[in-house]
Amino acid sequence: MIKCIIVGYGFLGKRLARELAAGKIAGVKLAGIASSKGYIYRADGLAHEDLPERIDRARGFEEAPASEMIRRELADLLVELTPTNIESGEPGLSHIRQALEEGMDVVTANKGPIALAFEELSSLAEERGSLLLYEATVGGGIPLISLQKRCLMADELLSLRGILNGTTNYILSRMHFEEMTFELALREAQMLGIAERDPTLDLEGVDTALKLLILANSLMGLRKKLSEVKIRGITKVTSEAIAAAKESGMTIKLIGVVGENGLSVAPRLIRLNDPLCVHGTLNAVNFNHRILGNLTIIGEGAGESTVSALLNDIYEVVRARSRRL
């Protein structure tokens, strides 16, 4: 039985905890959950009724850092879901590093550590014989990383381009179809919970850049840094620009590109009949392979769909451990 702990008890953490506590994946026992306030841990496992809305009000609550729970004798698998920090990757980076050093497997949806320290963490995982899985960091539940690594591993990925942020795609879609101003579309997105209270990372293109960086480094071995990505967001896209594009059978989308000219994120004109031209909160990525050619995959890029990616990565840990026995 694999003992799993979840560090980060927000939307994703709570939703994933419910799935694991209900026995969604055979062979995995949810032993602990942690937030910035502290943690609860039970070696015999947490049942569905044991899961609190707030950790600090739960029976057995320990007011201590999550690192205290990330120890080899307490767990076999860490699921790291703390908020993304684009400056240092912390505290997620330290959590993942500690778990790998302990020989634990790691599953994460935290973009910061994977974007900023991919080479270090992947090398550490290989050295310790552990798995580091991060499908949920890019594209929500869309299997972008596993598609390339498992299904297309024999074909060289030459370039890619994609819409990787649902918030900006929703805003641009509303501007296109409803002729809204940028400010009004943003306000609506915030009211619907599609945009964060502080949507700066989305609007300025940084969230897309982080995801692009993860794809470039992990699937194409480019070893790029965030400072090497040319980034321009959507805050200066006007209703007039959208209308002009519309008259030509086109629209404007925030698109990330990995190609001959490096990595870039910017609002770009795209034809309405382009397979990549999806609307609302959808994400879409086009892979260009040496043999296969172009392949476009579309899906929901955030929210509930991300839980699917996390569960699939956890299931991969179960399969890998069963092969080791």
C-alpha positions in Angstrom: 0.0 0.0 0.0 1.4 3.4 -1.0 1.1 6.1 1.6 0.3 9.4 0.0 0.5 12.9 1.5 -0.9 16.1 -0.1 0.8 19.4 0.6 -1.4 22.3 -0.5 -5.0 22.2 0.6 -6.8 24.6 -1.7 -9.3 23.8 -4.4 -7.1 21.0 -6.0 -5.9 19.6 -2.7 -9.4 19.3 -1.3 -10.8 17.8 -4.5 -8.0 15.3 -4.8 -8.1 14.4 -1.1 -11.8 13.4 -1.5 -11.0 11.2 -4.5 -8.1 9.4 -2.7 -9.9 9.1 0.6 -12.8 7.4 -1.2 -10.4 4.8 -2.6 -10.4 6.1 -6.2 -7.0 4.5 -6.8 -6.5 1.0 -5.5 -3.2 0.6 -3.6 -3.0 4.2 -2.5 -3.9 5.4 1.0 -4.2 9.1 1.8 -2.1 9.4 5.0 -1.7 13.2 5.4 -2.7 16.6 4.2 -1.0 19.9 4.9 -1.6 23.7 4.4 0.5 26.7 5.3 -1.0 26.5 8.8 0.1 22.9 9.6 -0.9 19.3 8.9 -2.8 16.3 9.9 -1.4 12.8 9.6 -2.7 9.3 10.2 -0.7 6.3 9.4 -3.8 4.1 9.0 -5.2 6.6 6.5 -7.7 9.4 6.3 -11.3 8.5 5.5 -13.7 10.8 3.6 -15.4 11.9 6.8 -12.0 12.8 8.3 -11.3 15.5 5.7 -11.8 19.0 7.1 -12.8 22.2 5.4 -10.0 23.9 7.4 -7.0 21.8 8.5 -6.4 23.9 11.6 -9.8 22.9 13.0 -9.3 19.2 12.4 -8.7 16.5 15.1 -5.0 15.7 15.3 -3.9 19.0 13.8 -0.2 19.8 14.1 0.9 23.4 13.9 4.2 22.6 12.1 5.7 23.0 8.6 4.8 20.4 6.0 8.5 19.5 5.8 8.0 17.7 9.1 5.6 15.3 7.4 7.7 14.9 4.3 9.8 12.1 5.6 10.5 8.7 4.1 9.1 6.8 7.1 5.8 8.6 6.9 5.0 8.5 3.2 5.9 7.0 -0.1 4.4 9.7 -2.4 4.2 13.4 -2.2 1.5 15.4 -4.1 2.7 19.0 -4.1 0.0 21.5 -4.7 1.1 24.8 -3.1 0.6 28.0 -5.0 3.0 28.9 -7.8 5.9 31.2 -7.0 7.6 32.5 -10.1 10.5 34.1 -8.3 11.9 31.3 -6.2 9.6 28.3 -6.7 9.1 28.2 -2.9 7.9 26.5 -0.8 7.1 23.9 -3.5 10.6 23.6 -4.7 11.9 22.7 -1.2 9.1 20.3 -0.6 9.8 18.5 -3.9 13.5 18.5 -3.4 13.2 17.1 0.1 10.8 14.3 -1.0 13.1 13.2 -3.8 16.1 13.2 -1.5 14.1 10.9 0.8 13.5 8.6 -2.1 9.8 9.4 -2.4 7.9 9.7 -5.7 6.5 13.1 -6.5 3.4 14.3 -8.4 2.7 18.0 -8.7 0.6 20.7 -10.4 2.9 23.4 -9.2 4.4 25.1 -12.2 7.1 27.1 -10.3 9.5 24.3 -9.3 9.2 22.5 -12.7 9.7 25.7 -14.7 12.5 27.1 -12.7 14.4 24.0 -11.6 13.5 21.2 -14.0 17.0 20.0 -14.7 18.0 19.8 -11.0 14.8 18.0 -10.0 14.7 15.5 -12.8 18.4 14.7 -12.2 17.7 14.2 -8.5 14.7 12.0 -9.2 16.8 9.8 -11.6 19.7 9.6 -9.0 17.3 8.5 -6.2 15.3 6.1 -8.4 12.1 8.2 -7.9 9.4 9.4 -10.2 8.8 13.1 -10.8 5.4 13.5 -12.6 4.0 16.9 -13.5 1.3 16.4 -16.2 -1.0 18.7 -14.2 1.4 21.7 -14.6 0.4 22.3 -18.2 -3.0 22.2 -19.9 -5.1 21.0 -16.9 -6.3 17.5 -17.8 -5.0 17.5 -21.4 -2.3 14.8 -21.6 0.3 16.9 -23.4 3.4 15.6 -21.6 2.4 11.9 -21.4 1.3 12.0 -25.1 4.8 13.0 -26.2 6.7 10.9 -23.6 4.6 7.7 -24.0 2.9 7.7 -27.3 5.2 9.7 -29.5 8.6 9.2 -27.9 10.1 7.8 -31.1 9.2 10.9 -33.1 11.2 14.1 -32.8 9.2 17.1 -31.6 10.4 20.0 -33.8 8.2 22.9 -32.6 4.9 23.6 -30.8 2.5 26.5 -30.4 -0.5 26.8 -28.2 -3.2 28.6 -26.3 -2.3 27.6 -22.7 -4.2 30.0 -20.5 -8.0 29.8 -20.1 -8.4 33.2 -18.5 -7.0 35.2 -21.4 -8.7 33.0 -23.9 -12.1 33.7 -22.2 -11.5 37.4 -22.2 -10.4 37.5 -25.9 -13.3 35.3 -26.9 -15.8 37.6 -25.2 -14.2 40.6 -26.9 -14.5 38.8 -30.3 -18.0 37.4 -30.0 -19.8 40.0 -27.8 -17.7 43.0 -28.8 -16.9 43.7 -25.1 -14.1 46.0 -24.0 -11.1 44.4 -22.4 -12.0 45.9 -19.0 -15.6 44.6 -19.1 -14.6 41.1 -20.2 -12.0 40.9 -17.4 -14.6 42.0 -14.9 -17.0 39.3 -16.1 -14.3 36.7 -15.9 -13.6 37.7 -12.3 -17.2 37.6 -11.4 -17.5 34.0 -12.8 -14.3 32.9 -11.0 -12.5 32.4 -14.3 -10.0 35.1 -13.5 -8.2 35.5 -10.2 -8.7 38.6 -8.0 -5.1 39.5 -9.1 -4.9 38.2 -12.7 -1.6 39.8 -13.5 0.3 36.6 -14.2 -2.4 35.5 -16.7 -2.9 38.9 -18.4 0.8 39.6 -18.8 1.5 36.2 -20.3 3.7 34.9 -17.5 1.5 31.9 -16.8 1.6 30.9 -20.4 5.4 31.4 -20.5 5.9 29.1 -17.5 3.9 26.4 -19.2 5.7 26.9 -22.4 9.0 26.6 -20.6 7.9 23.3 -19.0 7.0 21.8 -22.4 10.2 23.1 -24.1 12.5 21.8 -21.4 10.8 18.5 -20.6 9.7 17.4 -24.1 12.4 19.0 -26.2 15.4 19.2 -23.9 16.0 22.9 -24.5 17.3 23.9 -21.0 15.7 27.3 -21.3 15.1 29.8 -18.5 12.2 32.1 -17.9 14.4 35.1 -18.7 14.9 33.7 -22.2 11.2 33.7 -23.1 9.9 36.8 -24.9 6.7 37.7 -23.2 3.9 40.1 -24.1 0.4 39.9 -22.6 -3.1 41.0 -23.7 -3.6 44.2 -21.7 -3.1 46.3 -24.8 -5.4 44.4 -27.1 -8.2 46.8 -28.0 -11.7 46.2 -29.2 -10.8 48.0 -32.4 -7.9 45.5 -33.1 -10.3 42.5 -32.5 -12.9 44.1 -34.8 -10.3 44.6 -37.6 -9.2 41.0 -37.3 -12.8 39.8 -37.4 -13.5 41.5 -40.7 -10.6 39.5 -42.2 -11.9 36.2 -40.9 -9.4 36.1 -38.1 -9.2 36.8 -34.4 -6.5 37.5 -31.8 -5.3 34.9 -29.3 -2.5 34.7 -26.7 -0.2 32.1 -28.2 3.0 30.6 -26.9 5.5 29.3 -29.5 8.6 27.2 -29.3 10.4 27.3 -32.6 13.5 28.2 -34.5 13.4 31.7 -33.1 13.2 30.5 -29.5 10.4 30.8 -27.0 7.8 33.6 -27.2 4.4 34.5 -25.8 2.3 37.2 -27.5 -1.2 38.1 -28.8 -1.2 36.8 -32.4 -3.6 36.9 -35.4 -5.1 33.5 -36.1 -7.6 32.4 -38.7 -11.0 31.3 -37.3 -10.8 28.0 -39.1 -7.3 27.2 -37.7 -7.6 24.0 -35.5 -5.8 25.9 -32.8 -8.4 28.6 -32.7 -10.5 27.5 -29.7 -12.7 29.8 -27.6 -13.9 30.3 -24.0 -11.7 28.7 -21.4 -10.4 25.9 -23.7 -6.7 25.3 -24.3 -5.2 23.9 -27.5 -1.7 22.9 -28.4 -0.3 22.0 -31.8 2.7 19.7 -31.9 4.9 19.6 -35.1 6.8 16.3 -35.4 9.4 15.2 -37.8 7.5 12.2 -39.1 3.9 12.6 -37.9 3.7 16.2 -38.9 1.1 18.4 -37.1 -1.1 17.2 -34.3 -3.5 19.5 -32.4 -5.0 18.5 -29.0 -7.8 20.5 -27.3 -9.4 20.4 -23.9 -10.1 22.2 -20.6 -7.0 23.6 -19.2 -7.8 24.2 -15.5 -10.2 23.4 -12.6 -11.7 20.0 -12.3 -9.9 18.7 -15.3 -6.5 19.1 -13.5 -7.6 16.6 -10.9 -7.8 14.0 -13.7 -4.2 14.7 -14.6 -3.2 14.3 -10.9 -5.0 11.0 -10.6 -3.5 9.7 -13.8 0.0 10.6 -12.5 -0.7 8.9 -9.2 -1.9 5.8 -11.0 1.4 5.8 -13.0 3.2 5.7 -9.6 1.2 2.6 -8.7 2.0 0.9 -12.0 5.7 1.8 -11.7 6.0 0.5 -8.1 4.2 -2.7 -9.1 6.8 -3.3 -11.8 9.6 -2.8 -9.3 8.3 -5.6 -7.1 
